[in-house]
């Protein structure tokens, strides 16, 4: 008898309309205040609050005229200093490569410590805290600190970029390790493999393509960063940017930007090709 | 009494008042069984009866709620499942293979328990590689040795997992539906190999199977689990010449 009652009560779709929540008879009405509308109002308030920041100097300047005059001084790029610029570009590349290698070597053990599926919880918390602290300081500040310790030379750039990169690579690598199905490593551990063997054969083969891909991305990023940290004396092509800006030689400044753009484009293209080869299966 | 005769008479695995559970539900209760060394034990029953949980308890991957599972080694010492794991070969239902690694590397992983990490850090020994290649040949996988596991078929993956377990040279082989993805010929070949392992190397094999014909053909002992009543398990001994 109870079976027939149950069947009867669940087979009347016409009389019982489907409601988003609650059972039949529950009156669903969308509330006028929802998360989207609250966020939108808060954003509009923030925009109004931020408007005074665009006040400028307060003087009556011809912004458009200034812009056109600047463009005349900016273009065309002047490559008259091509030889020292070439040397600086090579130095920038060297700094970025070394910083990426050092950061990768440091990041792998740090990422292992920051991975939930590998390390115990207290170690994971400590490692993640360290990574957040490193990431919270911009690369230029790390370069400034490195210049204070190592002096104004490319070594400072390598140290600064390495420290900054560890913050990001450590996070990316730990995400890659955590994305691995831990069943494989557990199966190996159950068959007698030790911790290192479990990592080497259970986790590393899965994480490897992501790690190569992210390391390449970091190299591209470091080349861009290495171009700017010369502003604070940490070597590379940035020192030329600083010099030309100080002297108001904007055509030469433009030439430096063209060099940076060329190297980034080449690296982006090569990186993309290599990343496709390493694409996870 | 010869060592072999003695080992045949002594139970290799002893289950005493074994109780298997999943969540709050008991799947098996009060199971008592002595399994001689070199037996082929089939675990059968409908889906949801607790075959995989039973196997997990035997492997020490899941605690049994009460009772005891005892493994007796060749030195006549008794071990709990966790202490015996190094001598067990496991074929998981979901295989748990390293997808990006090659078939050969996955099989070689079965030998990891035989060497410390610093010996396998740069690769496996020539002897291990040769043994792995022999296994791949036996299971018709030699052509896929260098292929990543992600790029082979389900049946080939299953055989890779079996090779990995055999690579361990285990005393006890626990296989959860090892022939589920194989055609009739390969399924027969795999179970024939398991049977040969029990006779030639005195390995005890626990195997979850669904096909009653295969159970009838290969099992020395079959344990039938019941989905509705945890105490309604049945043990059958199949006497073979």
Interface residues (C-beta under 8 A of the other chain):
Chain A: X181 X183 X184 X186 X187 X188 X190 X191 X192 X193 X194 X195 X196 X197 X200 X201 X202 X205 X206 X208 X209 X280 X281
Chain B: X59 X60 X61 X85 X86 X88 X89 X90 X92 X94 X96 X97 X98 X99 X100 X101 X105 X109 X110 X112 X113 X114 X116 X117 X120 X121 X148 X150 X151 X164 X165 X168
